[in-house]
Amino acid sequence: MASGVKPRVKVPKTAAAGETITIKTLISHKMESGQRKDDDGNPIPRSIINRFVADFNGENVIDVVLEPAISTNPYFQFDAVVPEAGEFKFTWYDDDGSVYETSKEIAIG
Amino acid sequence: MELTRRTMLAISSGAALATGLGALPAFASLTDDEIAKITGGAEMGEGAITLTAPEIAENGNTVPIEVSVPGAVMVALFADGNPTPNVATFKFGPLNPTRSASTRIRLAGTQNVVAIAQMEDGSFQKASANVKVTIGGCGG
């Protein structure tokens, strides 16, 4: 499923230096578990996002391994501390080899 | 004995119950195996993990789960009643101060959600929460 995948990320535009902020991420993906069967009883092959990584200026914030038990349109909420102005980089890895990326700038203010 | 519709119903529901009970320990040991792979059989403490899960989830396709473990480097989530117990593994980087994360997971039915955390000193912590699921999230 390389089409129709749209990452959405919510990061505050500004933060005080050293402040802890909350980040919410969502990516549209059907997360086919491999457990379901189609109308003819044939198993539908697994097709999920298997890894999600969030970095800030090259330093890791969170690294998640996803299994088929994660719901459709995987959603994550987590905290990050912002030592300086910079860029959050979010990366999702699909079973089919696709990589979806998005990034958000944050300023100190 | 004459086989009426009523006795047939009683027999079949009894059989279903028996297979249901028989299946439970199999799933539980699968989870234990996966946990042992992570901990290597080490002793697990309790109390450091805050695992927030709904008591009753109407839709097993999307159950909100939140886990918070101050001082953890890694947290793994398991669902002991799913066909595959692994749910997700969170590794926390240096820029994550609260070591907490929330997500939405699939649950096949009423079961325990188990969280295993590896702390900074290498020790392990365990917590579990029972979630009652009205409609399972595994598809048919």
gemmi code that builds the backbone of each chain (N, CA, C; Angstrom):
import gemmi

chains = {
    "A": [
        ("MET", (0.853, -1.198, 0.000), (0.000, 0.000, 0.000), (0.882, 1.239, 0.000)),
        ("ALA", (1.280, 1.625, -1.179), (2.135, 2.812, -1.243), (1.328, 4.045, -1.611)),
        ("SER", (0.038, 3.873, -1.912), (-0.757, 5.042, -2.315), (-1.709, 5.421, -1.195)),
        ("GLY", (-2.033, 6.697, -1.126), (-3.008, 7.171, -0.155), (-2.517, 7.175, 1.268)),
        ("VAL", (-1.202, 7.094, 1.462), (-0.658, 7.155, 2.815), (-0.297, 8.597, 3.113)),
        ("LYS", (-0.936, 9.148, 4.146), (-0.706, 10.556, 4.435), (-0.361, 10.720, 5.905)),
        ("PRO", (0.892, 11.088, 6.219), (1.230, 11.304, 7.617), (0.725, 12.653, 8.112)),
        ("ARG", (0.249, 12.673, 9.331), (-0.179, 13.924, 9.953), (0.465, 14.018, 11.324)),
        ("VAL", (1.061, 15.171, 11.605), (1.820, 15.334, 12.837), (1.428, 16.653, 13.477)),
        ("LYS", (1.278, 16.626, 14.798), (0.941, 17.846, 15.527), (2.068, 18.165, 16.495)),
        ("VAL", (2.792, 19.258, 16.205), (3.901, 19.707, 17.044), (3.682, 21.199, 17.293)),
        ("PRO", (3.860, 21.697, 18.524), (3.729, 23.137, 18.739), (4.743, 23.908, 17.891)),
        ("LYS", (4.383, 25.143, 17.471), (5.307, 25.920, 16.625), (6.467, 26.480, 17.433)),
        ("THR", (6.195, 26.805, 18.702), (7.265, 27.343, 19.534), (7.241, 26.651, 20.893)),
        ("ALA", (8.392, 26.703, 21.564), (8.493, 26.155, 22.922), (9.615, 26.886, 23.622)),
        ("ALA", (9.582, 26.897, 24.954), (10.703, 27.442, 25.715), (11.847, 26.430, 25.682)),
        ("ALA", (13.078, 26.914, 25.781), (14.219, 26.000, 25.763), (14.136, 25.053, 26.958)),
        ("GLY", (14.262, 23.769, 26.687), (14.197, 22.772, 27.749), (12.790, 22.357, 28.126)),
        ("GLU", (11.804, 22.911, 27.424), (10.416, 22.581, 27.745), (10.065, 21.192, 27.205)),
        ("THR", (9.141, 20.521, 27.909), (8.640, 19.230, 27.444), (7.344, 19.449, 26.674)),
        ("ILE", (7.313, 18.993, 25.453), (6.122, 19.163, 24.629), (5.527, 17.785, 24.312)),
        ("THR", (4.263, 17.805, 23.933), (3.580, 16.576, 23.545), (3.400, 16.561, 22.036)),
        ("ILE", (3.739, 15.441, 21.437), (3.648, 15.292, 19.989), (2.612, 14.219, 19.681)),
        ("LYS", (1.769, 14.496, 18.697), (0.792, 13.502, 18.262), (1.039, 13.200, 16.792)),
        ("THR", (1.065, 11.940, 16.444), (1.255, 11.566, 15.043), (0.190, 10.557, 14.629)),
        ("LEU", (-0.200, 10.688, 13.377), (-1.181, 9.767, 12.806), (-0.776, 9.552, 11.352)),
        ("ILE", (-0.879, 8.330, 10.871), (-0.616, 8.094, 9.458), (-1.733, 7.210, 8.931)),
        ("SER", (-2.271, 7.585, 7.773), (-3.368, 6.791, 7.212), (-2.784, 5.546, 6.567)),
        ("HIS", (-3.194, 4.396, 7.089), (-2.686, 3.129, 6.564), (-3.635, 2.046, 7.032)),
        ("LYS", (-3.958, 1.098, 6.149), (-4.993, 0.144, 6.553), (-4.472, -0.932, 7.501)),
        ("MET", (-3.151, -1.101, 7.641), (-2.577, -2.047, 8.600), (-3.237, -3.422, 8.491)),
        ("GLU", (-3.140, -4.020, 7.307), (-3.737, -5.347, 7.095), (-2.988, -6.364, 7.952)),
        ("SER", (-3.702, -7.038, 8.852), (-3.022, -7.818, 9.891), (-2.493, -9.161, 9.396)),
        ("GLY", (-3.036, -9.674, 8.278), (-2.660, -11.009, 7.846), (-3.537, -12.083, 8.465)),
        ("GLN", (-4.445, -11.689, 9.375), (-5.342, -12.642, 10.024), (-6.683, -12.737, 9.298)),
        ("ARG", (-7.020, -11.708, 8.541), (-8.367, -11.676, 7.941), (-8.400, -12.502, 6.664)),
        ("LYS", (-9.624, -12.915, 6.295), (-9.814, -13.662, 5.060), (-10.757, -12.888, 4.153)),
        ("ASP", (-10.578, -13.057, 2.836), (-11.473, -12.368, 1.911), (-12.747, -13.193, 1.728)),
        ("ASP", (-13.629, -12.762, 0.815), (-14.937, -13.406, 0.646), (-14.808, -14.878, 0.257)),
        ("ASP", (-13.724, -15.256, -0.413), (-13.547, -16.646, -0.834), (-12.812, -17.484, 0.207)),
        ("GLY", (-12.494, -16.893, 1.337), (-11.825, -17.640, 2.396), (-10.323, -17.676, 2.274)),
        ("ASN", (-9.766, -16.918, 1.336), (-8.304, -16.887, 1.224), (-7.747, -15.827, 2.176)),
        ("PRO", (-6.662, -16.152, 2.859), (-6.101, -15.146, 3.755), (-5.598, -13.925, 2.985)),
        ("ILE", (-5.859, -12.738, 3.540), (-5.356, -11.503, 2.939), (-3.949, -11.289, 3.479)),
        ("PRO", (-2.943, -11.137, 2.589), (-1.563, -11.044, 3.095), (-1.343, -9.820, 3.977)),
        ("ARG", (-0.448, -9.984, 4.955), (-0.133, -8.902, 5.876), (0.492, -7.726, 5.128)),
        ("SER", (0.093, -6.527, 5.484), (0.694, -5.327, 4.931), (0.560, -4.225, 5.965)),
        ("ILE", (1.601, -4.023, 6.738), (1.526, -3.045, 7.826), (2.739, -2.123, 7.781)),
        ("ILE", (2.662, -1.086, 8.573), (3.853, -0.284, 8.870), (4.535, -0.972, 10.037)),
        ("ASN", (5.816, -1.305, 9.895), (6.450, -2.112, 10.929), (7.374, -1.324, 11.848)),
        ("ARG", (7.654, -0.050, 11.512), (8.543, 0.714, 12.389), (8.237, 2.195, 12.269)),
        ("PHE", (8.332, 2.897, 13.389), (8.126, 4.344, 13.415), (9.237, 4.962, 14.251)),
        ("VAL", (9.866, 6.006, 13.723), (10.976, 6.645, 14.422), (10.744, 8.152, 14.447)),
        ("ALA", (10.969, 8.765, 15.591), (10.939, 10.221, 15.698), (12.292, 10.697, 16.211)),
        ("ASP", (12.882, 11.672, 15.511), (14.178, 12.237, 15.886), (14.064, 13.753, 15.991)),
        ("PHE", (14.910, 14.344, 16.830), (15.003, 15.797, 16.894), (16.463, 16.178, 16.686)),
        ("ASN", (16.747, 16.927, 15.623), (18.120, 17.321, 15.280), (19.073, 16.117, 15.326)),
        ("GLY", (18.607, 14.979, 14.827), (19.457, 13.796, 14.759), (19.504, 12.965, 16.028)),
        ("GLU", (18.878, 13.452, 17.120), (18.848, 12.664, 18.362), (17.510, 11.964, 18.470)),
        ("ASN", (17.550, 10.718, 18.927), (16.334, 9.907, 18.947), (15.391, 10.323, 20.077)),
        ("VAL", (14.109, 10.359, 19.760), (13.082, 10.604, 20.774), (12.366, 9.303, 21.092)),
        ("ILE", (11.874, 8.633, 20.045), (11.188, 7.362, 20.258), (11.359, 6.499, 19.007)),
        ("ASP", (11.426, 5.206, 19.240), (11.611, 4.241, 18.161), (10.659, 3.081, 18.454)),
        ("VAL", (9.662, 2.906, 17.616), (8.600, 1.940, 17.897), (8.626, 0.831, 16.856)),
        ("VAL", (8.549, -0.424, 17.335), (8.347, -1.568, 16.447), (6.862, -1.895, 16.482)),
        ("LEU", (6.220, -1.885, 15.325), (4.785, -2.132, 15.257), (4.521, -3.568, 14.830)),
        ("GLU", (3.514, -4.166, 15.446), (3.081, -5.520, 15.071), (1.671, -5.410, 14.491)),
        ("PRO", (1.155, -6.522, 13.934), (-0.189, -6.437, 13.342), (-1.281, -6.022, 14.331)),
        ("ALA", (-1.017, -6.093, 15.626), (-2.036, -5.724, 16.608), (-2.205, -4.216, 16.767)),
        ("ILE", (-1.469, -3.417, 15.998), (-1.679, -1.972, 16.036), (-2.834, -1.633, 15.088)),
        ("SER", (-3.714, -0.751, 15.546), (-4.938, -0.449, 14.803), (-4.657, 0.226, 13.462)),
        ("THR", (-5.669, 0.175, 12.604), (-5.668, 0.931, 11.357), (-5.344, 2.397, 11.656)),
        ("ASN", (-4.650, 3.049, 10.747), (-4.228, 4.443, 10.913), (-3.457, 4.622, 12.232)),
        ("PRO", (-2.248, 4.054, 12.293), (-1.491, 4.047, 13.545), (-1.319, 5.451, 14.142)),
        ("TYR", (-1.645, 5.547, 15.412), (-1.597, 6.818, 16.133), (-0.623, 6.676, 17.285)),
        ("PHE", (0.228, 7.683, 17.461), (1.139, 7.690, 18.606), (1.140, 9.062, 19.242)),
        ("GLN", (1.160, 9.053, 20.562), (1.334, 10.298, 21.297), (2.469, 10.085, 22.272)),
        ("PHE", (3.401, 11.042, 22.304), (4.545, 10.903, 23.211), (5.082, 12.287, 23.540)),
        ("ASP", (5.993, 12.349, 24.485), (6.571, 13.618, 24.921), (7.997, 13.752, 24.401)),
        ("ALA", (8.422, 15.000, 24.243), (9.802, 15.248, 23.848), (10.257, 16.525, 24.530)),
        ("VAL", (11.526, 16.569, 24.870), (12.090, 17.781, 25.448), (12.806, 18.533, 24.326)),
        ("VAL", (12.674, 19.868, 24.327), (13.227, 20.680, 23.241), (14.366, 21.522, 23.789)),
        ("PRO", (15.634, 21.065, 23.605), (16.758, 21.822, 24.150), (17.085, 23.074, 23.334)),
        ("GLU", (16.784, 23.062, 22.036), (17.105, 24.209, 21.186), (16.142, 24.213, 20.004)),
        ("ALA", (16.196, 25.277, 19.208), (15.363, 25.327, 18.010), (15.853, 24.267, 17.039)),
        ("GLY", (14.959, 23.729, 16.261), (15.402, 22.707, 15.322), (14.236, 22.042, 14.628)),
        ("GLU", (14.479, 20.805, 14.230), (13.516, 20.132, 13.383), (13.238, 18.724, 13.901)),
        ("PHE", (11.976, 18.409, 14.039), (11.569, 17.036, 14.329), (11.414, 16.289, 13.014)),
        ("LYS", (11.955, 15.088, 12.967), (11.850, 14.272, 11.757), (11.127, 12.979, 12.116)),
        ("PHE", (10.085, 12.664, 11.362), (9.283, 11.471, 11.630), (9.378, 10.535, 10.430)),
        ("THR", (9.620, 9.264, 10.689), (9.791, 8.303, 9.601), (8.974, 7.047, 9.898)),
        ("TRP", (8.221, 6.615, 8.909), (7.464, 5.364, 9.015), (7.992, 4.389, 7.963)),
        ("TYR", (8.159, 3.115, 8.330), (8.661, 2.098, 7.418), (7.561, 1.095, 7.115)),
        ("ASP", (7.231, 0.924, 5.845), (6.167, 0.022, 5.422), (6.748, -1.363, 5.144)),
        ("ASP", (5.887, -2.401, 5.294), (6.276, -3.771, 4.936), (6.758, -3.872, 3.490)),
        ("ASP", (6.155, -3.072, 2.581), (6.499, -3.184, 1.161), (7.769, -2.414, 0.807)),
        ("GLY", (8.464, -1.892, 1.798), (9.718, -1.201, 1.543), (9.586, 0.308, 1.433)),
        ("SER", (8.338, 0.801, 1.348), (8.161, 2.250, 1.267), (8.554, 2.903, 2.582)),
        ("VAL", (9.037, 4.126, 2.485), (9.376, 4.915, 3.667), (8.625, 6.233, 3.552)),
        ("TYR", (7.873, 6.563, 4.582), (7.129, 7.822, 4.576), (7.790, 8.752, 5.582)),
        ("GLU", (8.045, 9.982, 5.138), (8.742, 10.930, 6.001), (7.993, 12.242, 6.071)),
        ("THR", (8.103, 12.878, 7.219), (7.622, 14.241, 7.340), (8.446, 14.907, 8.432)),
        ("SER", (8.503, 16.240, 8.402), (9.277, 16.923, 9.432), (8.571, 18.210, 9.831)),
        ("LYS", (8.863, 18.671, 11.046), (8.251, 19.886, 11.598), (9.332, 20.727, 12.258)),
        ("GLU", (9.338, 22.031, 11.915), (10.256, 22.961, 12.565), (9.674, 23.398, 13.902)),
        ("ILE", (10.555, 23.649, 14.867), (10.094, 24.243, 16.115), (11.072, 25.348, 16.500)),
        ("ALA", (10.509, 26.485, 16.930), (11.332, 27.634, 17.283), (11.290, 27.839, 18.789)),
        ("ILE", (12.323, 28.488, 19.315), (12.343, 28.824, 20.741), (11.732, 30.207, 20.904)),
        ("GLY", (10.717, 30.302, 21.730), (10.075, 31.619, 21.874), (9.143, 31.667, 23.061)),
    ],
    "B": [
        ("MET", (-31.400, -41.704, 24.460), (-31.952, -40.373, 24.657), (-32.377, -39.789, 23.302)),
        ("GLU", (-33.507, -39.188, 23.327), (-33.987, -38.584, 22.088), (-33.273, -37.246, 21.865)),
        ("LEU", (-32.775, -37.074, 20.674), (-32.045, -35.840, 20.399), (-33.018, -34.745, 19.956)),
        ("THR", (-33.373, -33.905, 20.863), (-34.230, -32.774, 20.510), (-33.345, -31.575, 20.195)),
        ("ARG", (-33.994, -30.541, 19.704), (-33.267, -29.325, 19.401), (-32.630, -28.760, 20.675)),
        ("ARG", (-33.353, -28.865, 21.770), (-32.870, -28.281, 23.020), (-31.608, -28.982, 23.521)),
        ("THR", (-31.603, -30.341, 23.447), (-30.413, -31.047, 23.928), (-29.229, -30.771, 23.010)),
        ("MET", (-29.488, -30.668, 21.710), (-28.397, -30.364, 20.771), (-27.747, -29.033, 21.123)),
        ("LEU", (-28.585, -28.045, 21.435), (-28.070, -26.721, 21.789), (-27.207, -26.815, 23.039)),
        ("ALA", (-27.685, -27.585, 24.008), (-26.945, -27.713, 25.261), (-25.599, -28.374, 25.015)),
        ("ILE", (-25.610, -29.425, 24.177), (-24.364, -30.149, 23.887), (-23.365, -29.233, 23.177)),
        ("SER", (-23.836, -28.517, 22.151), (-22.904, -27.716, 21.356), (-22.356, -26.557, 22.175)),
        ("SER", (-23.187, -25.939, 23.021), (-22.646, -24.814, 23.786), (-21.638, -25.322, 24.809)),
        ("GLY", (-21.894, -26.512, 25.355), (-20.936, -27.101, 26.281), (-19.608, -27.380, 25.603)),
        ("ALA", (-19.667, -27.880, 24.369), (-18.445, -28.174, 23.623), (-17.678, -26.892, 23.336)),
        ("ALA", (-18.408, -25.832, 22.961), (-17.750, -24.561, 22.651), (-17.040, -24.025, 23.879)),
        ("LEU", (-17.688, -24.156, 25.022), (-17.097, -23.672, 26.266), (-15.804, -24.435, 26.558)),
        ("ALA", (-15.850, -25.757, 26.355), (-14.686, -26.582, 26.652), (-13.508, -26.191, 25.766)),
        ("THR", (-13.750, -25.984, 24.455), (-12.643, -25.608, 23.575), (-12.136, -24.227, 23.937)),
        ("GLY", (-13.055, -23.333, 24.323), (-12.646, -21.984, 24.718), (-11.694, -22.036, 25.894)),
        ("LEU", (-12.028, -22.845, 26.889), (-11.180, -22.961, 28.073), (-9.847, -23.596, 27.713)),
        ("GLY", (-9.909, -24.575, 26.804), (-8.681, -25.262, 26.414), (-7.725, -24.341, 25.688)),
        ("ALA", (-8.261, -23.351, 24.968), (-7.414, -22.487, 24.142), (-6.683, -21.453, 24.985)),
        ("LEU", (-7.244, -21.087, 26.132), (-6.677, -19.979, 26.909), (-5.233, -20.208, 27.356)),
        ("PRO", (-4.907, -21.348, 27.979), (-3.526, -21.529, 28.431), (-2.523, -21.505, 27.284)),
        ("ALA", (-2.937, -21.971, 26.104), (-2.038, -21.969, 24.955), (-1.614, -20.545, 24.622)),
        ("PHE", (-2.582, -19.622, 24.583), (-2.264, -18.219, 24.301), (-1.370, -17.652, 25.393)),
        ("ALA", (-1.704, -17.951, 26.633), (-0.956, -17.387, 27.750), (0.504, -17.815, 27.688)),
        ("SER", (0.758, -19.080, 27.340), (2.144, -19.533, 27.310), (2.899, -18.903, 26.135)),
        ("LEU", (2.168, -18.627, 25.033), (2.792, -17.903, 23.918), (3.330, -16.564, 24.406)),
        ("THR", (2.504, -15.865, 25.184), (2.915, -14.576, 25.722), (4.120, -14.738, 26.635)),
        ("ASP", (4.074, -15.758, 27.507), (5.193, -16.003, 28.414), (6.481, -16.259, 27.639)),
        ("ASP", (6.365, -17.018, 26.525), (7.543, -17.280, 25.692), (8.133, -15.986, 25.162)),
        ("GLU", (7.235, -15.106, 24.660), (7.713, -13.842, 24.085), (8.357, -12.967, 25.154)),
        ("ILE", (7.755, -12.987, 26.350), (8.311, -12.191, 27.448), (9.688, -12.736, 27.841)),
        ("ALA", (9.807, -14.076, 27.892), (11.080, -14.688, 28.260), (12.170, -14.342, 27.250)),
        ("LYS", (11.770, -14.179, 25.962), (12.748, -13.808, 24.938), (13.383, -12.462, 25.258)),
        ("ILE", (12.584, -11.559, 25.832), (13.086, -10.219, 26.138), (13.884, -10.220, 27.430)),
        ("THR", (13.297, -10.825, 28.485), (13.916, -10.718, 29.799), (14.995, -11.762, 30.015)),
        ("GLY", (14.963, -12.843, 29.215), (15.893, -13.930, 29.455), (15.600, -14.647, 30.761)),
        ("GLY", (14.336, -14.595, 31.183), (13.921, -15.297, 32.398), (14.239, -14.551, 33.683)),
        ("ALA", (14.664, -13.289, 33.563), (15.022, -12.525, 34.758), (13.780, -12.217, 35.589)),
        ("GLU", (14.018, -11.982, 36.880), (12.930, -11.600, 37.783), (12.365, -10.245, 37.370)),
        ("MET", (11.048, -10.098, 37.513), (10.436, -8.835, 37.142), (9.822, -8.171, 38.362)),
        ("GLY", (10.153, -6.908, 38.556), (9.539, -6.146, 39.634), (8.191, -5.596, 39.199)),
        ("GLU", (7.488, -4.985, 40.128), (6.190, -4.394, 39.784), (6.090, -3.025, 40.410)),
        ("GLY", (5.257, -2.187, 39.823), (4.954, -0.905, 40.443), (5.467, 0.301, 39.692)),
        ("ALA", (6.473, 0.123, 38.820), (7.027, 1.290, 38.135), (6.211, 1.672, 36.904)),
        ("ILE", (5.423, 0.738, 36.390), (4.718, 0.985, 35.136), (3.312, 1.505, 35.414)),
        ("THR", (2.950, 2.559, 34.714), (1.557, 2.996, 34.713), (0.969, 2.596, 33.373)),
        ("LEU", (0.090, 1.609, 33.406), (-0.525, 1.122, 32.176), (-1.997, 1.524, 32.209)),
        ("THR", (-2.373, 2.392, 31.298), (-3.747, 2.885, 31.273), (-4.481, 2.250, 30.116)),
        ("ALA", (-5.500, 1.478, 30.445), (-6.304, 0.823, 29.416), (-7.759, 0.900, 29.848)),
        ("PRO", (-8.684, 0.953, 28.906), (-10.092, 0.998, 29.303), (-10.510, -0.332, 29.921)),
        ("GLU", (-11.423, -0.290, 30.904), (-11.902, -1.525, 31.508), (-12.755, -2.297, 30.500)),
        ("ILE", (-13.570, -1.547, 29.776), (-14.424, -2.162, 28.760), (-14.188, -1.429, 27.441)),
        ("ALA", (-13.841, -2.198, 26.398), (-13.671, -1.612, 25.072), (-14.792, -2.152, 24.195)),
        ("GLU", (-15.596, -1.259, 23.646), (-16.707, -1.735, 22.826), (-16.204, -2.289, 21.507)),
        ("ASN", (-15.183, -1.648, 20.951), (-14.681, -2.053, 19.646), (-13.240, -2.521, 19.788)),
        ("GLY", (-13.014, -3.815, 19.599), (-11.668, -4.357, 19.745), (-10.711, -3.932, 18.648)),
        ("ASN", (-11.233, -3.266, 17.618), (-10.365, -2.832, 16.524), (-9.505, -1.646, 16.906)),
        ("THR", (-9.950, -0.876, 17.861), (-9.156, 0.285, 18.232), (-9.347, 0.566, 19.723)),
        ("VAL", (-8.410, 0.058, 20.510), (-8.459, 0.191, 21.970), (-7.326, 1.131, 22.380)),
        ("PRO", (-7.640, 2.271, 22.988), (-6.564, 3.188, 23.384), (-5.794, 2.660, 24.582)),
        ("ILE", (-4.471, 2.657, 24.471), (-3.585, 2.153, 25.522), (-2.526, 3.221, 25.784)),
        ("GLU", (-2.273, 3.486, 27.053), (-1.204, 4.424, 27.378), (-0.276, 3.760, 28.382)),
        ("VAL", (1.019, 3.910, 28.144), (1.982, 3.311, 29.065), (3.008, 4.387, 29.433)),
        ("SER", (3.333, 4.439, 30.721), (4.258, 5.451, 31.200), (5.176, 4.811, 32.236)),
        ("VAL", (6.472, 4.830, 31.965), (7.436, 4.182, 32.849), (8.634, 5.106, 33.027)),
        ("PRO", (8.657, 5.944, 34.049), (9.820, 6.821, 34.243), (11.081, 5.986, 34.454)),
        ("GLY", (12.132, 6.315, 33.715), (13.397, 5.601, 33.860), (13.520, 4.351, 33.016)),
        ("ALA", (12.602, 4.155, 32.080), (12.676, 2.957, 31.228), (13.416, 3.291, 29.938)),
        ("VAL", (14.103, 2.293, 29.400), (14.707, 2.486, 28.084), (13.861, 1.799, 27.012)),
        ("MET", (13.073, 0.810, 27.423), (12.307, 0.045, 26.447), (11.033, -0.463, 27.109)),
        ("VAL", (9.942, -0.421, 26.392), (8.688, -0.987, 26.883), (8.093, -1.837, 25.769)),
        ("ALA", (7.727, -3.072, 26.105), (7.077, -3.950, 25.129), (5.663, -4.238, 25.604)),
        ("LEU", (4.720, -4.187, 24.673), (3.322, -4.473, 24.993), (2.921, -5.813, 24.388)),
        ("PHE", (2.133, -6.579, 25.163), (1.632, -7.869, 24.690), (0.144, -7.969, 24.980)),
        ("ALA", (-0.563, -8.698, 24.132), (-1.968, -8.994, 24.357), (-2.085, -10.506, 24.387)),
        ("ASP", (-2.400, -11.084, 25.569), (-2.259, -12.544, 25.712), (-3.386, -13.333, 25.045)),
        ("GLY", (-4.408, -12.668, 24.524), (-5.479, -13.398, 23.849), (-5.506, -13.189, 22.350)),
        ("ASN", (-4.490, -12.539, 21.820), (-4.429, -12.329, 20.368), (-3.732, -13.523, 19.703)),
        ("PRO", (-3.994, -13.756, 18.402), (-3.318, -14.861, 17.702), (-1.801, -14.736, 17.775)),
        ("THR", (-1.287, -13.520, 17.668), (0.135, -13.286, 17.949), (0.189, -12.272, 19.088)),
        ("PRO", (0.849, -12.610, 20.193), (0.747, -11.753, 21.382), (1.477, -10.420, 21.267)),
        ("ASN", (2.498, -10.313, 20.420), (3.241, -9.056, 20.335), (2.338, -7.934, 19.836)),
        ("VAL", (2.449, -6.782, 20.471), (1.665, -5.621, 20.046), (2.586, -4.520, 19.536)),
        ("ALA", (3.519, -4.106, 20.370), (4.441, -3.050, 19.964), (5.601, -3.003, 20.940)),
        ("THR", (6.732, -2.492, 20.475), (7.900, -2.284, 21.324), (8.331, -0.833, 21.187)),
        ("PHE", (8.374, -0.131, 22.292), (8.795, 1.272, 22.284), (10.210, 1.356, 22.840)),
        ("LYS", (11.099, 2.012, 22.080), (12.436, 2.318, 22.604), (12.496, 3.828, 22.779)),
        ("PHE", (12.880, 4.264, 23.976), (12.892, 5.695, 24.242), (14.292, 6.262, 24.094)),
        ("GLY", (14.388, 7.396, 23.412), (15.661, 8.060, 23.215), (15.929, 9.062, 24.321)),
        ("PRO", (17.118, 9.703, 24.282), (17.499, 10.641, 25.342), (16.587, 11.866, 25.413)),
        ("LEU", (15.902, 12.190, 24.315), (15.081, 13.403, 24.323), (13.648, 13.134, 24.781)),
        ("ASN", (13.382, 11.945, 25.266), (12.035, 11.640, 25.746), (12.059, 11.649, 27.278)),
        ("PRO", (11.569, 12.726, 27.906), (11.746, 12.867, 29.348), (10.784, 12.017, 30.180)),
        ("THR", (9.565, 11.825, 29.701), (8.568, 11.169, 30.545), (8.499, 9.668, 30.308)),
        ("ARG", (9.127, 9.191, 29.230), (9.110, 7.758, 28.885), (7.672, 7.238, 28.855)),
        ("SER", (6.828, 7.983, 28.181), (5.439, 7.554, 28.064), (5.036, 7.613, 26.602)),
        ("ALA", (4.069, 6.786, 26.255), (3.568, 6.775, 24.892), (2.152, 6.243, 24.924)),
        ("SER", (1.338, 6.713, 23.996), (0.012, 6.110, 23.878), (-0.256, 5.803, 22.422)),
        ("THR", (-1.052, 4.757, 22.206), (-1.380, 4.319, 20.867), (-2.722, 3.615, 20.910)),
        ("ARG", (-3.124, 3.077, 19.774), (-4.388, 2.344, 19.706), (-4.100, 0.952, 19.177)),
        ("ILE", (-4.660, -0.065, 19.845), (-4.320, -1.433, 19.470), (-5.569, -2.258, 19.173)),
        ("ARG", (-5.345, -3.416, 18.564), (-6.413, -4.362, 18.267), (-6.412, -5.475, 19.306)),
        ("LEU", (-7.598, -5.832, 19.785), (-7.721, -6.952, 20.709), (-8.769, -7.914, 20.159)),
        ("ALA", (-8.408, -9.205, 20.130), (-9.296, -10.213, 19.553), (-10.483, -10.501, 20.457)),
        ("GLY", (-10.355, -10.248, 21.741), (-11.427, -10.531, 22.679), (-11.017, -10.066, 24.059)),
        ("THR", (-11.839, -10.384, 25.051), (-11.531, -10.023, 26.428), (-10.244, -10.713, 26.855)),
        ("GLN", (-9.296, -9.959, 27.382), (-7.978, -10.513, 27.688), (-7.147, -9.536, 28.499)),
        ("ASN", (-5.927, -9.970, 28.828), (-4.996, -9.114, 29.554), (-4.035, -8.448, 28.586)),
        ("VAL", (-3.791, -7.167, 28.825), (-2.719, -6.470, 28.122), (-1.548, -6.390, 29.090)),
        ("VAL", (-0.382, -6.844, 28.647), (0.781, -6.929, 29.527), (1.859, -5.976, 29.014)),
        ("ALA", (2.450, -5.230, 29.923), (3.571, -4.354, 29.564), (4.811, -4.824, 30.303)),
        ("ILE", (5.916, -4.950, 29.571), (7.212, -5.311, 30.153), (8.155, -4.143, 29.874)),
        ("ALA", (8.785, -3.638, 30.905), (9.691, -2.505, 30.716), (11.095, -2.887, 31.143)),
        ("GLN", (12.062, -2.447, 30.343), (13.461, -2.599, 30.731), (13.942, -1.255, 31.256)),
        ("MET", (14.440, -1.239, 32.488), (14.839, 0.019, 33.105), (16.291, 0.345, 32.732)),
        ("GLU", (16.703, 1.574, 33.109), (18.053, 2.013, 32.759), (19.128, 1.144, 33.409)),
        ("ASP", (18.834, 0.565, 34.595), (19.824, -0.275, 35.264), (19.777, -1.733, 34.783)),
        ("GLY", (18.945, -2.021, 33.766), (18.905, -3.365, 33.205), (17.863, -4.277, 33.834)),
        ("SER", (17.209, -3.828, 34.897), (16.180, -4.661, 35.515), (14.876, -4.559, 34.722)),
        ("PHE", (13.937, -5.437, 35.067), (12.686, -5.483, 34.326), (11.496, -5.228, 35.242)),
        ("GLN", (10.465, -4.641, 34.668), (9.230, -4.379, 35.386), (8.081, -4.933, 34.569)),
        ("LYS", (7.006, -5.310, 35.280), (5.856, -5.890, 34.590), (4.571, -5.273, 35.123)),
        ("ALA", (3.596, -5.095, 34.238), (2.273, -4.656, 34.665), (1.264, -5.220, 33.680)),
        ("SER", (0.049, -5.456, 34.166), (-0.957, -5.935, 33.223), (-2.310, -5.333, 33.559)),
        ("ALA", (-3.163, -5.284, 32.559), (-4.496, -4.717, 32.728), (-5.476, -5.588, 31.963)),
        ("ASN", (-6.612, -5.865, 32.584), (-7.629, -6.671, 31.913), (-8.569, -5.754, 31.150)),
        ("VAL", (-8.796, -6.094, 29.886), (-9.701, -5.309, 29.048), (-10.824, -6.211, 28.573)),
        ("LYS", (-12.071, -5.803, 28.854), (-13.211, -6.559, 28.348), (-13.581, -6.000, 26.981)),
        ("VAL", (-13.650, -6.892, 25.990), (-13.905, -6.444, 24.625), (-15.279, -6.959, 24.178)),
        ("THR", (-16.112, -6.058, 23.702), (-17.456, -6.435, 23.279), (-17.429, -7.044, 21.884)),
        ("ILE", (-16.740, -6.364, 20.947), (-16.621, -6.881, 19.593), (-15.151, -7.039, 19.281)),
        ("GLY", (-14.715, -8.250, 18.975), (-13.307, -8.523, 18.743), (-12.783, -7.822, 17.493)),
        ("GLY", (-11.467, -7.622, 17.456), (-10.874, -6.859, 16.375), (-10.028, -7.686, 15.438)),
        ("CYS", (-10.409, -8.928, 15.168), (-9.555, -9.741, 14.312), (-10.149, -9.990, 12.946)),
        ("GLY", (-11.347, -9.539, 12.691), (-11.974, -9.822, 11.401), (-12.415, -11.269, 11.342)),
        ("GLY", (-13.056, -11.659, 10.255), (-13.586, -13.036, 10.204), (-12.972, -13.853, 9.129)),
    ],
}
model = gemmi.Model(1)
for chain_id, residues in chains.items():
    chain = gemmi.Chain(chain_id)
    for i, (resn, *xyz) in enumerate(residues, 1):
        res = gemmi.Residue()
        res.name, res.seqid = resn, gemmi.SeqId(i, " ")
        for name, pos in zip(("N", "CA", "C"), xyz):
            atom = gemmi.Atom()
            atom.name, atom.element = name, gemmi.Element(name[0])
            atom.pos, atom.b_iso = gemmi.Position(*pos), 0.0
            res.add_atom(atom)
        chain.add_residue(res)
    model.add_chain(chain)
structure = gemmi.Structure()
structure.add_model(model)
structure.setup_entities()
